[in-house]
Amino acid sequence: SNEIILSAIMRHKKHPQIWVVTHRASNALELYNAGADYVIIPHFLGGKYAANLLRRFTKGEVNIPEIKEQHISQLQNREKYTPENHLVEKQR
């Protein structure tokens, strides 16, 4: 799972940017807490946006820690006011 991979990577002093995918906001927050640099939530974020963000990151055009903090804030607000997408939950 994502958490096992993150745990293994985080044991090393130097680690690459870690981007993971999940389908639930609550899981995204857990992955950020576990050390993920960015969590892609397809139905919230969209593949096109994620591809653009990754392209801009590789060119040094974006500040991932800043975007990460904004994303965490958005997830926390969404979790407070909006229940998880019940359609996604039914598919699990």
C-alpha positions in Angstrom: 0.0 0.0 0.0 1.0 3.7 -0.2 1.7 3.8 3.5 4.2 0.9 3.4 6.0 2.4 0.4 6.2 5.8 2.2 7.5 4.2 5.4 10.3 2.4 3.5 11.3 5.6 1.6 11.1 7.8 4.7 13.7 5.6 6.6 16.4 7.0 4.3 18.0 10.4 4.9 17.6 11.4 1.3 14.4 10.6 -0.5 12.9 11.5 -3.9 9.7 13.5 -4.3 6.9 11.1 -3.3 3.7 11.5 -5.2 0.9 9.0 -4.5 -2.7 8.5 -5.5 -5.8 7.8 -3.4 -9.5 8.2 -3.8 -10.5 9.5 -0.4 -9.7 12.9 1.3 -9.2 11.2 4.6 -6.6 8.8 3.1 -4.9 11.8 1.5 -4.4 13.5 4.9 -3.0 10.2 6.3 -0.6 10.0 3.4 0.6 13.6 3.9 1.1 12.8 7.6 3.2 9.8 6.5 5.5 11.9 4.4 4.0 12.2 0.9 5.0 15.3 -0.9 1.8 15.4 -2.9 -1.3 13.3 -3.0 -3.3 13.0 -6.2 -7.1 12.5 -5.7 -8.3 11.9 -9.3 -11.9 12.9 -8.8 -11.0 16.0 -6.9 -7.9 17.1 -8.8 -8.1 15.6 -12.3 -5.4 13.9 -14.2 -4.8 16.9 -16.5 -4.1 19.2 -13.6 -1.8 16.6 -12.0 0.1 16.1 -15.2 0.5 19.9 -15.6 1.6 20.3 -12.0 4.2 17.5 -12.4 5.5 19.1 -15.7 5.8 22.5 -14.0 7.6 20.8 -11.0 10.2 19.2 -13.2 10.9 22.6 -14.8 11.3 24.2 -11.4 8.2 26.4 -11.9 6.2 25.5 -8.8 6.9 25.4 -5.1 5.6 21.9 -4.0 5.7 22.6 -0.2 3.5 25.7 -0.8 1.1 23.7 -3.0 1.1 20.9 -0.5 0.1 23.2 2.4 -2.7 24.7 0.3 -3.9 21.2 -0.6 -3.9 20.1 3.0 -6.0 23.1 3.9 -8.5 22.4 1.1 -8.8 18.7 2.2 -9.3 19.6 5.9 -12.1 22.1 4.9 -13.7 19.6 2.5 -13.6 16.9 5.2 -15.4 19.2 7.6 -18.2 20.3 5.3 -18.6 17.6 2.7 -19.0 13.8 3.3 -16.8 11.6 1.2 -18.1 10.8 -2.2 -20.6 8.0 -1.6 -20.2 6.7 -5.2 -16.5 6.1 -4.6 -17.2 4.4 -1.3 -19.7 2.0 -3.0 -17.0 0.9 -5.5 -14.6 -0.2 -2.7 
